[in-house]
Amino acid sequence: MSSTPSTTFSPAEKRMNRIIAVVSVLVPVLVAVLFYTPAIRLEMDVRILPKVNALINSTVSVLLLAGFGLIRQRRIMAHRACMMAAFALSAVFLI
């Protein structure tokens, strides 16, 4: 007879689970809203956008690699800062 281990989450894990749940619901809702919103005409030069895109993606890559190195060194707070910065820049990329 096997018993399933009980899962108890710390307050920080519970908070993060709530944040993940909210973001998981919010992102598809925002995508749906943007999908059905009429397009806005902007009078701007978009030729620079590929370079901005490359810069953002390169920075995210560096942050992810730095975060990997930091977590291997057990520097949790620095790792978390790198991951949050990478997440924020990834969100900027999507905009």
BELLIN-V496240 format. One record per backbone hydrogen bond with DSSP energy under -1.0 kcal/mol. NH is the residue of the N-H (numbers start at 0). CO is the residue of the C=O. Records with the same first field share a line. If there is no record, write none. Layout:
NH=CO ; CO
//
This chain:
13=9
14=10
15=11
16=12
17=13
18=14
19=15
20=16
21=17
22=18
23=19
24=20
25=21
26=22
28=24
29=25
30=26
31=27
32=28
33=29
34=30
35=31
43=41
48=45
51=47
52=48
53=49
54=50
55=51
56=52
57=53
58=54
59=55
60=56
61=57
62=58
63=59
64=60
65=61
66=62
67=63
68=64
69=65
70=66
71=67
72=68
73=70
74=69
75=73
78=74
79=75
80=76
81=77
82=78
83=79
84=80
85=81
86=82
87=83
88=84
89=85
90=86
91=87
92=88
93=89
94=90
//
